[in-house]
Amino acid sequence: MIVAARRYSAGKAHEIAIELDGQRRECPAGCFDWIGLCEPDAAEMELVRRQYGLHPLAVEDALNPRQMPKVDIYGKQLFVVARTASLGEDGESIVYGQTAFFLGTDFIISVRFGSSRAHRELRRELEADAERLAEGADYVLHAVLDFIADGYLPIMDRLEDVAQGMEESAIDVFPEQAVIRRIFRLRRQLRRFERVIGPMEEMVERLVQADLPTIDPSARIWFRDVLDHVRRVMARMRGLKETLAAIVETASLLEQHRQGEMTRQLAAWAAILAVPTAIAGIYGMNFDYIPELKWHYGYFVVWAAIISICGGLYVRFRRIGWL
């Protein structure tokens, strides 16, 4: 689908939309075209290819929504692939998309697959700032890449909130199996996020540092801002991975500590109860001749001994923190 096709002169949108008919046409000096496509088919891409002289290999990559972020040079044109990400319906899974860009001296073409965040609002914001838009198509590329990088932030915010909640609950009680499975699902999501979005850092860094066609050297400072956003997101992602790993480790240590306390308490009570058990076992033996068996005060002495020994053990265990 062709979402938008407009021509800009001195930062202002041309009133007449561009018609994509596959016919080559030259763009007047000082103007550039911005074509936006959303999940186009091969026929639509062929029209755009013929009209703007795009390289067939770049068109083939743009139609494949599983490309990794990259920057390719085709003559005087630049082909850029960026990956988009958004939260799924469950609020924890991550849905990925792809936006490819064809950048020429007088045009920029965006091909979007799988992303629910349209560029309609961004286009209106840019058209409201004619001075910036007049800088050319490379500024539009920066604006869309910045828009894509900003889309990563809600993902990190949401996952950090989830991890913080699990971290706080793990302090009070060892996580249940459902929580542990949830933690490992989140870690798997973050590993995939690093694998899919991670190359964005290298791609934007190349736009900042390399001498590329159609990218004005004065525009590199704008891409540096995008690089900073991507790096911050990746740093937060790595910190979140460490947090999730620490939740299980910390919960395990706390559980071992709780089990150690319970074991010490059980051992202390077992030692205390062993005293009356041993004495009762001795006097419960069926022998005819046992010392003190017929002693008038024997019963009271035995109870006094039991209470004294058990009381002493109780006080001792209390002092060393076992009870």
ABEGO torsion letter per residue (X at the ends): XBABBBBBBGGBBBABBBBBAGBBBBBBBGBBBBBBBBGBBAAAAAAAAAAAGBBAAAAAAAABAABBBBBBBBEABBBBBBBBBBBBAAGABBBBBBBBBBBBAABBBBBBBGBABBAAAAAAAAAABAAAAAAEAAAAAAAAAAAAAAAAAAAAAAAAAAAAAAAAAAAABBBBAAAAAAAAAAAAAAAAAAAAAAAAAAAAAAAAABBBBGBBAAAAAAAAAAAAAAAAAAAAAAAAAAAAAAAAAAAAAAAAAAAAAAAAAAAAAAAAAAAAAAAAAAAABBBABBBGAABAAAAAAAAAAAAAAAAAAAAAAAAAGAX
